[in-house]
């Protein structure tokens, strides 16, 4: 018989969960999430190199727009992945859905890593990239809903904010791994070798660790909250639209600042630093890594804080600070472009992003009951990401080209944070007590 010290009880009042099962589930969700988002995001860090190799148009701006546009193409598949994989996860389990997502992501990464360039294969080269991005987008559509549901449903009482925050912390770690890999490669390899073979290394690394993520997820336990249901729902999608449409809209509005800040500050920023600030690519990636370190390590801190003061407090502070500080901080780095100024700005943005996105996964998950949690989370998050986040690099680049001002992207960031600030303030209660138990 297990001793009391070796078990933990969750808020829902279901049977005690062995500590080792909680630990394995948390590791499985977060490590798998690191691998998943590394594969998905590394494309953004190498958009300049990919533009030259796969989308040569004779015009650098057009090539960049095609490349970041292809980055956004993957987001068209995310709502489809959210529906299919979210429903699958609610019907067959979080574990089953997460094993599918990591397998599909590995296939998409392999296609990019081994793709022939335009010089070798002509029009087939960019088509392969597009297909790969579609596969990755479909996979990513089911990742956040499944991994967040698993983390929250395994959390001990009073610690759902902390456990849910590891979703964003692990995503930050994935981006950090990709950014550091890119910084090291661009710093060590000459431009010719980088274009010849160096750009493939991050994708092949992602492919190599894919089987590890699959093995970890295969050996983790299913969510006890999911197993405790009398019967899984027959039609989670119908239930969501019939009974929880208001929660989906609220969750979508909350996600807007989350996704815009993530993709503008932590994925697009290296491209912005090279093109607008004229900094070396290695320096821009190292500065970006500083912001990612802040997200990775501070998201759990703010998640834990939200368990004490409620989700709304840190999220309102973060969005308000983003509204006030984004323009002056961009004005500073464009007036004084240097590694130091960019690193300081990235740390500030990374800290504020962590303050918002640490509590956000749990806040959103608490809007939905267990029976439709993965579907609701996946729909709200991925529609917001598709509309507002996936094309954030494309929108930022287009705004600069249209206005001629390197400060143009700030207006998009400010608007996104205003929407989410209002959503958190008025659409969500922000109570520490969840609407639905884990």
C-alpha positions as CSV (number, residue, x, y, z in Angstrom):
1,X,0.0,0.0,0.0
2,X,1.4,3.4,-1.0
3,X,2.2,5.8,1.7
4,X,0.6,9.2,1.8
5,X,3.9,10.9,0.9
6,X,4.0,9.0,-2.4
7,X,0.6,10.1,-3.7
8,X,-1.0,13.4,-4.6
9,X,-4.7,14.3,-4.9
10,X,-6.1,16.7,-7.5
11,X,-8.8,19.3,-7.2
12,X,-11.5,17.2,-8.8
13,X,-11.5,14.8,-5.9
14,X,-10.7,11.7,-8.0
15,X,-8.4,8.9,-6.8
16,X,-4.9,9.8,-5.6
17,X,-2.3,10.0,-8.3
18,X,1.1,8.5,-7.7
19,X,3.8,11.1,-7.6
20,X,5.9,9.2,-10.2
21,X,2.9,9.2,-12.6
22,X,2.5,12.9,-12.2
23,X,6.2,13.4,-12.8
24,X,6.2,11.2,-15.9
25,X,3.1,12.9,-17.3
26,X,4.6,16.4,-16.8
27,X,7.9,15.3,-18.4
28,X,6.1,13.6,-21.2
29,X,4.0,16.6,-22.0
30,X,6.8,19.2,-21.6
31,X,9.7,17.3,-23.3
32,X,7.5,16.2,-26.1
33,X,6.3,19.8,-26.4
34,X,9.9,21.1,-26.6
35,X,10.6,18.7,-29.5
36,X,7.3,19.6,-31.2
37,X,7.8,23.3,-31.1
38,X,11.5,23.2,-31.9
39,X,10.6,21.5,-35.2
40,X,7.9,23.9,-36.0
41,X,9.6,27.2,-35.1
42,X,13.2,26.6,-36.4
43,X,11.8,27.3,-39.9
44,X,11.2,30.9,-38.8
45,X,14.8,31.4,-37.5
46,X,16.2,30.4,-40.9
47,X,13.7,32.3,-43.1
48,X,16.4,34.4,-44.7
49,X,18.5,31.5,-45.8
50,X,15.4,29.5,-46.9
51,X,14.2,32.5,-48.9
52,X,17.4,32.5,-51.0
53,X,17.5,28.7,-51.5
54,X,13.8,27.9,-52.2
55,X,12.2,31.2,-53.2
56,X,14.7,33.0,-55.5
57,X,12.8,35.8,-57.2
58,X,15.6,38.3,-57.9
59,X,14.1,40.6,-55.3
60,X,15.0,40.1,-51.6
61,X,11.8,41.6,-50.2
62,X,9.7,39.4,-52.4
63,X,11.7,36.3,-51.4
64,X,11.3,37.1,-47.7
65,X,7.6,37.7,-48.1
66,X,7.2,34.3,-49.9
67,X,9.2,32.6,-47.1
68,X,7.3,34.1,-44.2
69,X,4.1,33.6,-46.1
70,X,5.0,29.9,-46.4
71,X,5.6,29.9,-42.6
72,X,2.1,31.2,-42.3
73,X,0.7,28.5,-44.7
74,X,1.2,25.9,-42.0
75,X,-1.3,27.9,-39.9
76,X,-4.1,27.2,-42.4
77,X,-3.9,23.6,-41.3
78,X,-3.9,24.3,-37.6
79,X,-7.7,24.8,-37.3
80,X,-8.2,21.5,-39.2
81,X,-5.7,19.8,-36.9
82,X,-7.3,21.4,-33.9
83,X,-10.7,20.0,-34.9
84,X,-9.6,16.5,-35.8
85,X,-6.9,16.0,-33.2
86,X,-8.8,17.8,-30.5
87,X,-11.8,15.7,-31.0
88,X,-9.6,12.6,-31.2
89,X,-8.0,13.5,-27.9
90,X,-11.3,14.0,-26.1
91,X,-12.6,10.7,-27.4
92,X,-9.5,8.5,-27.2
93,X,-7.3,10.2,-24.6
94,X,-4.6,12.9,-24.3
95,X,-1.8,10.4,-24.7
96,X,-3.1,9.0,-28.0
97,X,-3.5,12.4,-29.5
98,X,0.0,13.6,-28.4
99,X,1.6,10.5,-30.0
100,X,0.0,11.4,-33.3
101,X,1.2,15.0,-33.2
102,X,4.8,14.3,-32.6
103,X,4.9,11.7,-35.4
104,X,3.4,14.0,-37.9
105,X,5.8,16.8,-36.9
106,X,8.8,14.5,-37.4
107,X,7.6,13.7,-41.0
108,X,7.2,17.4,-41.8
109,X,10.7,18.1,-40.4
110,X,12.2,15.3,-42.4
111,X,10.8,16.7,-45.6
112,X,12.4,20.1,-45.0
113,X,15.7,18.7,-43.8
114,X,16.1,16.6,-46.9
115,X,14.4,18.9,-49.5
116,X,16.3,19.7,-52.6
117,X,16.8,23.4,-53.3
118,X,15.3,25.4,-56.1
119,X,18.6,25.3,-58.0
120,X,18.4,21.5,-58.0
121,X,14.7,20.7,-58.3
122,X,13.1,23.8,-59.6
123,X,9.4,24.4,-58.7
124,X,9.3,21.1,-56.8
125,X,11.5,22.5,-54.1
126,X,9.2,25.2,-52.8
127,X,6.2,22.8,-53.2
128,X,8.0,20.3,-50.9
129,X,8.4,23.1,-48.3
130,X,4.8,24.0,-48.5
131,X,3.7,20.3,-48.0
132,X,6.0,20.0,-45.1
133,X,4.6,23.2,-43.5
134,X,1.1,21.9,-44.0
135,X,1.9,18.7,-42.2
136,X,3.6,20.6,-39.3
137,X,0.6,22.9,-39.1
138,X,-1.8,20.0,-38.8
139,X,0.3,18.4,-36.1
140,X,0.7,21.7,-34.1
141,X,-3.1,22.1,-34.2
142,X,-3.5,19.3,-31.7
143,X,-0.4,19.9,-29.6
144,X,-1.4,22.8,-27.3
145,X,-4.9,21.4,-26.5
146,X,-3.6,17.9,-25.7
147,X,-0.5,18.9,-23.7
148,X,-2.2,21.6,-21.7
149,X,-5.1,19.4,-20.9
150,X,-2.8,16.7,-19.7
151,X,-0.7,19.1,-17.5
152,X,-3.7,20.7,-15.9
153,X,-5.5,17.4,-15.3
154,X,-2.5,15.9,-13.6
155,X,-1.8,19.0,-11.4
156,X,-2.2,18.8,-7.6
157,X,-4.8,21.0,-6.0
158,X,-3.9,24.7,-5.9
159,X,-1.1,24.2,-8.5
160,X,-2.9,24.2,-11.8
161,X,-1.4,27.6,-12.8
162,X,2.2,26.3,-12.1
163,X,1.6,23.0,-14.0
164,X,-0.2,24.6,-16.9
165,X,2.6,27.2,-17.3
166,X,5.0,24.4,-18.3
167,X,3.2,24.3,-21.6
168,X,4.6,27.8,-22.4
169,X,7.9,27.2,-20.7
170,X,8.6,24.1,-22.8
171,X,7.6,26.0,-25.9
172,X,10.0,28.8,-24.9
173,X,12.7,26.1,-24.3
174,X,12.1,24.8,-27.8
175,X,12.4,28.2,-29.4
176,X,15.5,28.8,-27.3
177,X,17.1,25.6,-28.5
178,X,16.3,26.5,-32.1
179,X,17.6,30.1,-31.7
180,X,20.9,29.0,-30.0
181,X,21.4,26.3,-32.7
182,X,21.0,29.0,-35.3
183,X,23.2,31.4,-33.5
184,X,26.0,28.9,-33.1
185,X,25.8,27.7,-36.7
186,X,25.7,31.2,-38.2
187,X,28.6,32.3,-35.9
188,X,30.8,29.3,-36.8
189,X,30.1,28.6,-40.5
190,X,31.0,30.8,-43.4
191,X,28.0,32.1,-45.4
192,X,28.8,29.7,-48.3
193,X,28.8,26.6,-46.0
194,X,25.7,27.8,-44.2
195,X,23.8,28.1,-47.5
196,X,25.3,24.8,-48.8
197,X,24.5,22.5,-45.8
198,X,24.5,24.3,-42.5
199,X,20.9,25.3,-42.6
200,X,19.8,21.7,-42.7
201,X,21.5,20.8,-39.4
202,X,18.7,22.2,-37.1
203,X,16.1,20.3,-39.0
204,X,18.0,17.1,-38.9
205,X,18.6,17.5,-35.2
206,X,14.8,17.9,-34.7
207,X,14.3,14.8,-36.8
208,X,16.8,12.8,-34.7
209,X,15.1,13.7,-31.4
210,X,11.6,12.9,-32.7
211,X,11.7,9.2,-31.8
212,X,12.8,10.1,-28.3
213,X,9.7,12.2,-27.9
214,X,7.5,9.5,-29.2
215,X,9.0,6.9,-26.8
216,X,8.5,9.3,-23.8
217,X,4.9,9.9,-24.7
218,X,4.2,6.2,-25.4
219,X,5.4,5.3,-21.9
220,X,3.5,8.0,-19.9
221,X,0.2,7.3,-18.2
222,X,-3.1,8.6,-19.5
223,X,-4.8,11.5,-17.7
224,X,-6.8,10.0,-14.7
225,X,-9.4,12.7,-15.1
226,X,-10.0,11.5,-18.6
227,X,-10.1,7.9,-17.5
228,X,-12.5,8.8,-14.6
229,X,-15.3,9.8,-17.1
230,X,-18.1,7.3,-17.3
231,X,-18.1,7.5,-21.1
232,X,-16.1,9.7,-23.5
233,X,-18.2,12.2,-25.4
234,X,-19.6,11.0,-28.7
235,X,-19.4,14.3,-30.4
236,X,-17.1,16.8,-28.6
237,X,-17.3,19.3,-31.5
238,X,-21.1,19.4,-31.4
239,X,-21.0,19.8,-27.6
240,X,-18.5,22.7,-27.9
241,X,-20.6,24.7,-30.4
242,X,-23.9,23.9,-28.6
243,X,-22.9,24.5,-25.0
244,X,-19.5,26.3,-24.9
245,X,-19.3,28.8,-27.8
246,X,-19.0,31.8,-25.5
247,X,-16.0,30.2,-23.8
248,X,-14.4,29.5,-27.2
249,X,-14.7,33.2,-28.1
250,X,-13.4,34.3,-24.7
251,X,-10.4,32.0,-24.9
252,X,-9.7,33.1,-28.5
253,X,-9.6,36.7,-27.4
254,X,-7.3,35.9,-24.5
255,X,-5.0,34.0,-26.9
256,X,-4.5,37.0,-29.3
257,X,-1.8,38.7,-27.1
258,X,-0.2,35.4,-26.4
259,X,0.3,34.5,-30.0
260,X,1.1,37.9,-31.4
261,X,3.8,38.6,-28.7
262,X,5.3,35.1,-29.2
263,X,5.6,35.3,-33.0
264,X,6.6,39.0,-33.2
265,X,9.1,39.1,-30.3
266,X,10.4,35.6,-30.2
267,X,10.3,34.3,-33.8
268,X,10.2,37.3,-36.2
269,X,12.6,39.5,-34.2
270,X,15.9,37.9,-35.6
271,X,14.7,38.7,-39.1
272,X,13.7,42.2,-38.1
273,X,17.1,42.8,-36.5
274,X,18.9,41.7,-39.6
275,X,16.8,43.6,-42.1
276,X,15.9,46.7,-40.2
277,X,18.7,47.1,-37.6
278,X,21.4,45.7,-39.9
279,X,22.8,43.5,-37.1
280,X,24.6,40.2,-37.9
281,X,22.4,37.2,-37.9
282,X,24.3,35.5,-35.1
283,X,24.0,38.6,-32.9
284,X,20.3,38.8,-33.5
285,X,19.8,35.2,-32.6
286,X,21.8,35.4,-29.4
287,X,19.8,38.5,-28.4
288,X,16.6,36.6,-29.2
289,X,17.9,33.7,-27.0
290,X,18.0,36.1,-24.0
291,X,14.2,36.8,-24.4
292,X,13.6,33.1,-24.7
293,X,15.5,32.3,-21.6
294,X,13.2,34.8,-19.8
295,X,10.1,33.0,-21.1
296,X,11.5,29.5,-20.3
297,X,12.4,30.2,-16.7
298,X,9.9,32.9,-15.7
299,X,6.6,31.4,-17.1
300,X,6.5,28.8,-14.3
301,X,7.2,31.6,-11.8
302,X,4.2,33.7,-13.0
303,X,2.1,30.5,-13.3
304,X,2.7,29.8,-9.6
305,X,2.0,33.4,-8.8
306,X,-1.4,33.1,-10.5
307,X,-2.2,30.2,-8.2
308,X,-2.0,32.7,-5.3
309,X,-3.4,35.9,-6.7
310,X,-5.6,34.6,-9.6
311,X,-4.9,34.4,-13.3
312,X,-6.1,37.9,-14.1
313,X,-3.6,39.9,-12.1
314,X,-0.3,39.0,-13.9
315,X,-2.1,38.9,-17.3
316,X,-3.5,42.4,-16.9
317,X,-0.1,43.8,-15.8
318,X,1.6,42.2,-18.7
319,X,-0.8,43.4,-21.4
320,X,-0.9,46.9,-20.0
321,X,2.9,47.1,-19.9
322,X,3.0,45.8,-23.5
323,X,0.7,48.6,-24.6
324,X,2.7,51.3,-22.9
325,X,6.3,50.0,-23.6
326,X,6.3,48.5,-27.1
327,X,6.6,51.7,-29.1
328,X,9.3,53.4,-27.0
329,X,11.3,50.2,-26.9
330,X,11.2,49.8,-30.6
331,X,12.0,53.4,-31.0
332,X,15.1,52.9,-28.9
333,X,16.5,49.9,-30.8
334,X,15.9,51.6,-34.2
335,X,17.6,54.8,-32.9
336,X,20.5,52.9,-31.3
337,X,20.8,49.5,-33.0
338,X,23.3,47.3,-31.1
339,X,23.5,43.9,-29.6
340,X,23.2,45.4,-26.1
341,X,20.1,47.4,-26.8
342,X,18.4,44.6,-28.6
343,X,19.3,42.1,-25.8
344,X,17.8,44.4,-23.2
345,X,14.6,44.9,-25.2
346,X,14.3,41.2,-25.8
347,X,14.7,40.4,-22.1
348,X,11.9,42.9,-21.3
349,X,9.6,41.5,-23.9
350,X,10.5,38.0,-22.8
351,X,9.6,38.8,-19.2
352,X,6.3,40.4,-20.1
353,X,5.4,37.5,-22.4
354,X,6.2,35.0,-19.6
355,X,4.0,37.0,-17.2
356,X,1.1,36.7,-19.6
357,X,1.6,33.3,-21.1
358,X,2.5,31.6,-17.9
359,X,-1.1,31.7,-16.5
360,X,-2.8,31.8,-19.9
361,X,-2.9,28.0,-20.6
362,X,-4.6,27.3,-17.3
363,X,-7.0,30.2,-17.5
364,X,-8.2,28.9,-20.9
365,X,-8.3,25.3,-19.8
366,X,-10.5,26.2,-16.8
367,X,-13.2,27.4,-19.2
368,X,-13.9,23.9,-20.4
369,X,-15.1,20.7,-18.8
370,X,-12.9,17.6,-19.1
371,X,-15.2,16.0,-21.8
372,X,-14.5,18.7,-24.3
373,X,-11.3,20.4,-22.9
374,X,-8.9,19.4,-25.6
375,X,-11.3,20.3,-28.4
376,X,-12.2,23.7,-26.8
377,X,-8.5,24.5,-26.1
378,X,-7.4,23.5,-29.6
379,X,-10.1,25.4,-31.4
380,X,-9.7,28.7,-29.4
381,X,-5.9,28.6,-29.4
382,X,-5.4,27.6,-33.1
383,X,-8.0,29.9,-34.6
384,X,-6.4,32.8,-32.8
385,X,-2.9,31.7,-33.8
386,X,-4.0,31.2,-37.4
387,X,-5.6,34.6,-37.7
388,X,-3.3,36.8,-35.6
389,X,-0.1,34.9,-34.9
390,X,0.9,32.8,-37.8
391,X,1.0,35.7,-40.2
392,X,2.5,38.1,-37.7
393,X,5.9,38.0,-39.5
394,X,4.2,38.5,-42.8
395,X,2.1,41.4,-41.5
396,X,5.0,43.0,-39.8
397,X,7.2,42.8,-43.0
398,X,4.3,44.1,-45.1
399,X,3.6,47.0,-42.7
400,X,7.2,48.1,-42.9
401,X,7.2,47.9,-46.7
402,X,3.9,49.7,-47.0
403,X,4.6,52.5,-44.5
404,X,8.4,52.8,-44.9
405,X,8.7,52.9,-41.1
406,X,10.5,50.3,-39.1
407,X,8.2,51.1,-36.2
408,X,5.1,50.0,-38.0
409,X,4.9,46.5,-36.4
410,X,4.4,48.1,-33.0
411,X,0.9,49.2,-33.9
412,X,-0.1,45.6,-34.5
413,X,1.4,44.4,-31.2
414,X,-0.3,47.2,-29.3
415,X,-3.7,46.5,-30.9
416,X,-3.4,42.8,-30.1
417,X,-2.6,43.5,-26.4
418,X,-5.5,45.9,-26.1
419,X,-7.9,43.3,-27.3
420,X,-6.6,40.7,-24.8
421,X,-6.4,43.2,-22.0
422,X,-10.2,43.9,-22.4
423,X,-10.9,40.1,-22.7
424,X,-9.0,39.3,-19.5
425,X,-10.6,42.2,-17.7
426,X,-14.2,41.8,-18.8
427,X,-14.8,38.4,-20.5
428,X,-13.1,36.3,-17.8
429,X,-13.8,36.3,-14.1
430,X,-10.1,35.8,-13.3
431,X,-11.0,33.9,-10.2
432,X,-8.5,31.5,-8.6
433,X,-11.3,29.0,-8.4
434,X,-11.6,27.2,-11.7
435,X,-14.9,27.1,-13.5
436,X,-14.4,23.4,-14.1
437,X,-12.3,21.1,-12.0
438,X,-9.2,19.5,-13.4
